[in-house]
Amino acid sequence: MSAGQMPPWLQEQLMKMQQSQQNLQAIMQQKQQIEMEKIETEKSLEELRKASDEDIVYKHAGSILVKSTKKELIDELEERQELTKTRSTVLEKQENRLKETLKEQEAKITELMKSGSPPSGASMSTESSPNPEN
């Protein structure tokens, strides 16, 4: 069945499913970036803890390096670690919700295609799609 022959209600459901798939991809990319940031932070903390308290340390400030203290840098990196952990948890929950939504959408589309008729009742466009920014 081509898109021109597809009933509007089915096209609408397929578009919703495609949007959910795109949202899921975006969330998975964000998770991957956070995982890379987590690894980088862990390595930085590991190296910083090896340094003596008297060693001169620097941190990035844009495109330059600024002198800092070991304690200050460790505090900043530990805070960044907590933030990435929180962001990762939020993204994990969003990913799970979207996967569940996709299963439901797929089941609905399959059922609609088997019956060959639009859903009874009001238009199905009142459903809200999950937002990956939450």
C-alpha positions as CSV (number, residue, x, y, z in Angstrom):
1,M,0.0,0.0,0.0
2,S,1.6,3.3,-1.0
3,A,1.3,6.6,1.0
4,G,-1.2,7.9,-1.6
5,Q,-3.5,4.9,-0.9
6,M,-3.1,4.9,2.8
7,P,-6.0,6.3,4.8
8,P,-5.3,9.6,6.6
9,W,-5.8,8.0,10.1
10,L,-3.2,5.4,9.3
11,Q,-0.8,8.0,8.0
12,E,-1.3,9.9,11.2
13,Q,-0.4,6.9,13.4
14,L,2.6,6.1,11.3
15,M,3.9,9.7,11.6
16,K,3.4,9.6,15.3
17,M,5.4,6.4,15.4
18,Q,8.2,7.9,13.3
19,Q,8.3,10.9,15.6
20,S,8.7,8.6,18.6
21,Q,11.5,6.7,16.9
22,Q,13.3,10.0,16.2
23,N,12.9,11.0,19.8
24,L,14.3,7.7,20.9
25,Q,17.3,8.1,18.6
26,A,17.9,11.6,20.1
27,I,17.8,10.3,23.6
28,M,20.1,7.4,22.8
29,Q,22.6,9.9,21.3
30,Q,22.4,12.1,24.4
31,K,23.0,9.0,26.6
32,Q,26.1,8.1,24.6
33,Q,27.5,11.7,25.0
34,I,26.8,11.6,28.7
35,E,28.6,8.2,29.0
36,M,31.6,9.7,27.2
37,E,31.6,12.7,29.5
38,K,31.4,10.3,32.5
39,I,34.4,8.3,31.4
40,E,36.4,11.5,30.7
41,T,35.5,12.9,34.2
42,E,36.5,9.6,35.9
43,K,39.8,9.6,34.1
44,S,40.4,13.3,35.1
45,L,39.6,12.6,38.7
46,E,41.9,9.5,38.8
47,E,44.8,11.5,37.4
48,L,44.1,14.5,39.7
49,R,44.1,12.3,42.8
50,K,47.5,11.0,41.9
51,A,48.9,14.5,42.0
52,S,50.3,15.8,45.3
53,D,48.6,18.7,47.0
54,E,51.7,20.9,46.2
55,D,51.5,20.2,42.4
56,I,50.4,23.1,40.2
57,V,47.2,22.2,38.4
58,Y,45.2,23.9,35.6
59,K,41.7,23.8,34.3
60,H,40.1,24.7,31.0
61,A,38.3,28.0,30.8
62,G,37.2,28.2,27.2
63,S,40.3,28.0,25.0
64,I,42.8,28.8,27.8
65,L,44.1,27.1,30.9
66,V,43.7,28.7,34.3
67,K,45.7,27.9,37.4
68,S,43.6,26.2,40.1
69,T,44.0,24.1,43.2
70,K,43.7,20.3,43.4
71,K,40.8,20.5,45.9
72,E,38.9,23.0,43.7
73,L,39.2,20.8,40.6
74,I,38.3,17.6,42.5
75,D,35.2,19.4,43.8
76,E,34.2,20.6,40.3
77,L,34.8,17.2,38.8
78,E,32.8,15.4,41.5
79,E,29.9,17.8,41.0
80,R,30.1,17.2,37.2
81,Q,30.0,13.5,38.0
82,E,26.8,13.9,40.0
83,L,25.2,15.9,37.2
84,T,26.0,13.4,34.6
85,K,24.6,10.6,36.8
86,T,21.4,12.5,37.2
87,R,21.1,13.3,33.5
88,S,21.8,9.7,32.7
89,T,19.0,8.5,35.1
90,V,16.5,11.0,33.5
91,L,17.4,9.8,30.0
92,E,17.1,6.2,31.0
93,K,13.6,6.8,32.2
94,Q,12.7,8.7,29.0
95,E,14.2,5.9,26.9
96,N,12.1,3.3,28.7
97,R,8.9,5.4,28.3
98,L,9.5,5.9,24.6
99,K,10.2,2.2,24.0
100,E,6.9,1.4,25.7
101,T,5.1,4.0,23.7
102,L,6.6,2.6,20.5
103,K,5.4,-0.9,21.4
104,E,1.9,0.5,22.0
105,Q,1.9,2.5,18.7
106,E,3.1,-0.5,16.8
107,A,0.4,-2.7,18.3
108,K,-2.2,0.0,17.5
109,I,-1.1,0.3,13.9
110,T,-1.1,-3.5,13.4
111,E,-4.6,-3.7,14.8
112,L,-5.8,-0.8,12.7
113,M,-4.3,-2.4,9.5
114,K,-5.9,-5.7,10.3
115,S,-9.3,-4.1,10.8
116,G,-8.9,-1.8,7.9
117,S,-11.0,0.8,9.5
118,P,-10.3,4.0,11.4
119,P,-10.6,3.9,15.2
120,S,-14.0,4.5,16.5
121,G,-14.8,7.7,18.4
122,A,-12.9,10.9,18.2
123,S,-9.7,11.7,16.2
124,M,-6.6,10.1,17.6
125,S,-4.6,13.3,17.3
126,T,-5.4,14.3,20.9
127,E,-2.6,12.0,22.2
128,S,0.5,13.8,23.3
129,S,3.9,12.7,22.3
130,P,6.7,12.3,24.8
131,N,9.2,15.2,24.9
132,P,12.9,14.2,25.1
133,E,13.8,17.5,26.7
134,N,12.1,16.6,30.0
